Amino acid sequence: MTGKRCSEQLDPDQYRQNQRRQRARPSLACAIGEVVKMNFVQNFCEVLEPMLRRVVNEEVENALRRTLSCTNSNAMRFKSLEPSTMQLKFRKHLTLPIFTGTKILDEDGNPLEIYLSDINNNQQSTFAGTMKLQIVVLDGDFPSVEGNIWTSDDFEKHIVKERRGKRPLLAGDVSVTMKDGVVFLGDIELTDNSSWIRSRKFRIAARVVQGPSHELVIREAMTEAFVVKDHRGELYKKHHPPMLDDDVWRLEKIGKDGAFHKKLVANNIKTVQDFLRLSIVNESKLRTILGLGMSDKMWEVTINHARRCVLDNKLYVSRGPNHSIFFNPICQVSKAVINGETFNGRDLSRLNRAHIQKFVAEAYQRWNSLEVVDGLLNDIPLLTQE
């Protein structure tokens, strides 16, 4: 009552001022809320500022980079389209096929030679001086079939780099100095096959990276397109024609360490010569060794490949009391001297075939102990086989 009476005794204007002052005075909770808001905004700004600076800087740098790149590209393209009177060229074609890890040579088996050509007269240039060349690998589809005109920018786009995680695609003398318009490439080899690009082919190319003058435009050199096979393909490839001392797995349809190869080696047939000798002496035995897995069609492929073997001029002589039988390297009778009478060529057909077969079988059994002489194989041998 006393408080109420006191408030009633106050001047009305003074009472209203007190009320407004009480309403304006913030509560403790409001004060804390305001402080938290201010701290959050301040912290957020402190975090946001460096992020904004970094983004702005990156965008500015990217814009400058794009501008410079476009300028350089246009300059390069303009320069490439300028008339050129000089071009690098490879002197000769490559030795094919090419395998990974194998030195790349020209068709004569010599190191690759690059020379500077005068386009006007298609002759070697008499340029005197030095310039540095870079050797690179190109996609085999470049340049397009429409023509052999390209720009430096096009050339750059078609350079093939190594696959991720692989060694540099081209190893060896990839940077050379041309002197007086000629340079030879020493050891240069590819480290990966070409099966992983769309064209499945590469080209070796050369371009000038440091020349005598910026005004002199020299077009790049490039080889013909070629396939690169893995080196293990060379190790396991067949020989055409096969040689006498080739491992027997060099024959078609006989894989290295495969079932046929293991069966042959187990029967002491290790070389192409061994294979052919048994095919002459006892073909049915050879077919039995190979087994049912060797079909008639496969057999024809294998034996035809073996028969293309290059024979040497050695003759193997089996001597007896009244005879001397001469065999070629695969146990075919080439000449016979019986009771002092000589038979060779077509005369051999007059001999008793059963007797000849007996001589052949005996010679085969002791082949390594036969006398070996040099002779001419221009006589037609007598083919003896069961």
C-alpha positions, 0 to 999 in steps of 0.5 A: 500500500505504501509503495502504491501510494508513493507511486501515485504521489509521483508526478505523472511525467516522472512516472512515465520516464521511469517506466520507459527507463525500466523497459529500455534496460536490457536483461542479462540474457539479452546482453549475453545473446548480443555478446555471443552474436558479436563474437560469432560474426567476428570469428566468422569474418576472420575465417572467411577473409583468408578464404576469400583472398585465396579464391580471388587470387586463384581466379586472377591467376587463372585468368592471367594464365588463360590469357597468356596461354591463348596469346602463346598458342596464337603466336605459335599457331601463327608462326607455324603457318608461316611459309617454311623452306626447311624441314627435318627428315629421316634418311631411311625407313625403320627396321620392322617389327619393333619390340619394346626395349630393343634399339630402333634402327633403320632398314639397313640396321644402322642408327637413325639419321636425321637431315635438314632438307630444303623444301624448295628443291627437296635436297639436303640443305647446306645449312652450316651451324648447330641446333638442338633437336628433341625426339618424341613419340607421336600418335600413328594417326597423325597427320591425317590422311588428307595431307601432310600439312600441320601446325606446331600446335597440332604436332604438340597435341599428338605427342604421346606420353607414357602411361600413368605409373610407367617409365618414360615412353621413349628412352635413350638419346631423346635430346641431340645436337644437329651439326651442319644439317645432319645428326645420328641417333644413338641408343633409342628405344620404346619402353611400352607397346602401342596397343593402348592407344586408339591407332595402335601405332606410334611414329618417331618424330624430331623437332627443333627446340633451339635453332639459329634464329627465331625467324627460321621456321623448320618443320618437324620430321616423322617416321612411318607409323608402326606397331610396337610389340612387347619384347616377350613377343620377340622371345616367343615368336616363330621363325620363318623360315625355321633353322635346323638348330632352332628350338622345336617350339619355334614351329607353328602350333608348338608353344614354348613349355606347352604340352606338345613341347614337353612331350617332344623334349621328353623323347629327346626331340629338342630342335627343328632338326630332331623333329624333321629327322624323326618325321622322315624316319618314322612319322607315325611315331612322331604323331604318337608322341604328340598325341591326340591333341595334335589334330590333322589340321594342326599337324599339316601346319606344323610339318609344312612350317618345319619343311621350310627349314633352311638346310646346310651343306653337311652330309652324314655318312654311314659306312658298311662293308660294301656300302656308304650311304650319304644323308642330308641333315634331316636323314634323307638319303642323298647319295649311295655307293653300294658294291662300288656303284654310285647312285644319286638323284633319280637313280636312287629310286632303282634301289631296293626300298626295304634295304634303304629303309634299313640303312635309314633306321640304322643311321638314325639310331647312331646319328651322333656317331656318323661321319660328317662331310661337306657336300652339295645338296643339288641331288634329289634325296630319296624320301624314306618314311613309313 
